[in-house]
């Protein structure tokens, strides 16, 4: 396989954006990623984006994002209707062809334009689940309850995940009211708008533009059955398999996990076999801000940053899509 590395990363502040549209959010992020990479715009061989038309409520909404990229002169461009982490996977595969040496990957979304809890219902089985219109928080609560009833983890452990991110007192968190039992407000990622961009470079080019590239040593993604009743919600088998295929085995200094709910971080940690020596979500994770369609790509970017700045030698990034951790991507990065 050809060596490919993350050589730059940029993101917007994850917050509701009542004034700016997607292009206005995305443009400065893309420009920053390009500038940090040291690779001229015209030399980038491939561009791939991740977003969801359902967030904007119109077909082919992702095409508007190209206004922030500059599609003239013509560029080689692709798009995935998913988080930008899956766009990065496509770009990584494209770089394996060997005819280009760099790629720009970006993800963006404005979740605040509608009720995200309800919009995500369109991901469900159209015959059995979607007609019931269960919102995303309620489905996550079913998963959390199943996990608690199994005895694998406790509500206190869920609160400890939240406390680690915002410094709150665990007992005070446990005294707060439920949003959807057993989930409290701190157990759920907030609605956020935002964008992120990453530049990938291959082999010699990566070494030329970066003093310490974050090399992608393994990347894989797996999906579980569409029907929630056909899988064990207390485990994430797709994450386990993706991690195994990506080469997670061994010590990991830093793990950036896309866990929109506190109980999901616990499930992911079990699936990946992360031990106490691994720093989990030093960036704060998505519980501090969760821009749909960019949050998974941000996990890869944040993990890469720890490699680039010398804080870690080996890092793991995880992205998820679909209800109750249905689809999962794992990326392992290393420094030289």
Beta strands, then each sheet from edge to edge (+ up, - down):
strand 1: 4-11
strand 2: 46-50
strand 3: 77-80
strand 4: 102-110
strand 5: 178-180
strand 6: 183-184
strand 7: 191-202
strand 8: 214-223
strand 9: 254-256
strand 10: 279-280
strand 11: 290-291
strand 12: 314-321
strand 13: 327-334
sheet 1: 3+ 2+ 4+ 7- 1+ 8- 13+ 12- 9- 10-
sheet 2: 3+ 2+ 4+ 7- 11-
sheet 3: 5+ 6-
end
